[in-house]
Amino acid sequence: MPVSDNLPAVFAWVGVIEFDLLLGEVFSLKQKRSVIRPLIAELKRTYAVSVAEVAHHDLHRRAGIAVAVVAGDPAHLTEVLDTIERQVSGHPEFTLVSAERRLRGPED
């Protein structure tokens, strides 16, 4: 579909943050799900982002969670990712081992 010359260009920015979590008093995969599922639902509901468990599926005390955000400008994207990281790190049920983020803009 051709784009008209008089329409403004649309630039999308995509940010992904991956969390490596060490779960506290969890002794089974069932208990792990009872900690991880509410976190995933909370992030989806609060920030309207895509969230998934992406690593450590077979380990009951570890979880890898990824969050993806799309925004119109990198400043807003960074603000949302910072807020999500603070929220995840503040949960008492687990320890945030690491958080890695990647940003992709229109030129990437």
Rosetta blueprint (number, residue, H / E / L):
1 M L
2 P L
3 V L
4 S L
5 D L
6 N L
7 L L
8 P L
9 A L
10 V L
11 F L
12 A L
13 W E
14 V E
15 G E
16 V E
17 I E
18 E E
19 F E
20 D E
21 L E
22 L E
23 L E
24 G L
25 E L
26 V L
27 F L
28 S L
29 L H
30 K H
31 Q H
32 K H
33 R H
34 S H
35 V H
36 I H
37 R H
38 P H
39 L H
40 I H
41 A H
42 E H
43 L H
44 K H
45 R H
46 T H
47 Y H
48 A L
49 V L
50 S E
51 V E
52 A E
53 E E
54 V E
55 A E
56 H L
57 H L
58 D L
59 L L
60 H L
61 R L
62 R E
63 A E
64 G E
65 I E
66 A E
67 V E
68 A E
69 V E
70 V E
71 A E
72 G L
73 D L
74 P H
75 A H
76 H H
77 L H
78 T H
79 E H
80 V H
81 L H
82 D H
83 T H
84 I H
85 E H
86 R H
87 Q H
88 V H
89 S H
90 G L
91 H L
92 P L
93 E L
94 F E
95 T E
96 L E
97 V E
98 S E
99 A E
100 E E
101 R E
102 R E
103 L E
104 R E
105 G L
106 P L
107 E L
108 D L
